[in-house]
Amino acid sequence: MKAVPAFPMAAAVMAGGRSTRMGRDKAFLEWQGRRLIDRQVALLRSLGPDELFVSGRAGIDYELGDVAVVCDDVADAGPLAGLAALLRATTAQHLLILAVDMPSMTPETLRDIVAQREPGRGVVPRIGGEWEPLAAVYPRELAGRVGERILDRRYAMRG
């Protein structure tokens, strides 16, 4: 296992989706006896981030105590709007994000992703041969470019 660089890092669970296809909020689904949101917050907390957030929807009580909930500024822009709001909220150099609906993610995989970051450079891993932008590290400097993509209505995370 690679050593994790010492410069500051924040972490966030991406839980702001409306779950329209599922019909109910994924964050509150139970998996192995725990709500998905609780499992993902605990997983990220185990990595020791300097700041811990949830990208969530306004008006929803996630019942997470000391975890700050950051809401999108732009409605219906998908996870990119959550990423934009989180990059503005953090004071850390890097932000690790993890989708609420990835319960099989392991701490080892996340540590490996985090270990690859460098100042000003993030990490979007390939998992199962596919790019995975919702289990990735983004540098805070990317906030401007993310904001531009939202203004241009280019919401795809894989872009």
N, C-alpha and C positions, 0 to 999 in steps of 0.2 A: 504494500500500500504506500502511495506517495505521501510525503509530508504536506500538510496544508500550509500555504504561505500565510505569514502573520499579518498582512495588511487587512484593514477593516472590511467586514462583510455583513450584509443584512440578508435576511431570508424572508420569503413570503409564500403563503399558500394562495393559489389562484382559485377563488371560490365565488367569483362574481357572476357566473353564468346564470341564465334564467332556467336552464334545464327543461326547455319547452318540449323536446322530444321525449324526455323521460317522464314528464308530468309532475315531478316533485323535485325539490332542491337536492342535488347530489350530496352537498355538504352534510346533510343530516341523515343520509343512508347509513345503515349499520353494516360493517364488514368485520367479521370475526369478533363480534360483541362490542365494537366501538363505532362511534360516529366517524365517518371519513374525515371530517374536519379535525377532530381530536387526534386521530392517528397521524395525520400529516403535520399538524402543529408539533406534536411530540417528536416526530422524526426530525423536523428542522431544528427544534430546540436542542436535540442531542448533538448537533453539529457545533453548538456554541456560537451562534451569530451575535454580532454586536447589537442588532436590532431585529425584531421579529414582527411581521405584519401578516394580515389577511387582506387580500384584495377581495372585497365583498360588496354586496348590494346595500344601498341605503335603506334604513328601516328594518333591517334584519338583526336580531340579537343572536349572535353566534355563541354567546355564553362562554367566552374565552378568557375572562379576567383581564390579565395584564397585556394581552396581545392587541395592538392597535389595528383597527379596521380602517382601511383606506378605500374610498369609493371612487369609481370612475367619474371623470369630469365630463366625458362624452358618452352619451347613451348609445347602445346598440353598435359599438365599435369592437366588440369582442375582447379577447384577452389583450390585444394591443393597447386598448384604453386602460386596462388594469396595469399593464407594464409601465405606461406613461405616468400614471398617478403615483405608482410605487417609486419610480426613479426620481420623481420630484420630492417624495416624502423622505427618502433615505438620506442620511449623512455619510453613509459608508461608501467606499470606492466601488464595491461590487454588490450586486443583488442576485441571490440565488432564488429562482422561482420554482415552484412545484405545483402542478395541477392537483386539485382536490380528488380527482377521479383516477389517480394512479396509485392505488393501495399496495401494489406489489413492488414499488420502489424500495430499494434497500439503502441503509446508511452507507454501506461500502461504495455503491455506485455513486451516490451523491458526493462522498468524500473524493472519489476519483475525479469527478467533474470539477469540483472546487479546487483541487490540487493543480489543475491545468491553467488556472487564471493567471494573468500577469497584469501589471498596471496598465490601465487603458484598454485592456483586451478581455473579452468575455469568452464563454465556451458554450457552444450548442452541440451536444453530443449526438452521435448516431447510436440509436438503440434498435436492435433488430433490423439493421440495415437502413433505417429511416431517420432523418433528422428529427430531433425531439426538442422543439423550442419551449415546451412547457415543463421541462426539467433541465434548466440551463442557468448559466451565470451571465449577467449583463453588466457592463461597466456603466457607472452613473453618467459618464460623458455621452452616452448614447441617447439621453433624454431628448435632445434637440431633434435628432433624426427621427425618433419615434413620433414626436409631436408633428413633424412635417408629414409623415406617412398618414397620420390621422387627418390632418388638414386636407390632404390629397385623397382622402377616402380609400386608401390602400390599407385595409385592415388585416390582411393575411400575415400571420406570424412567420410563416416560412419564407416570405419575401425578404 
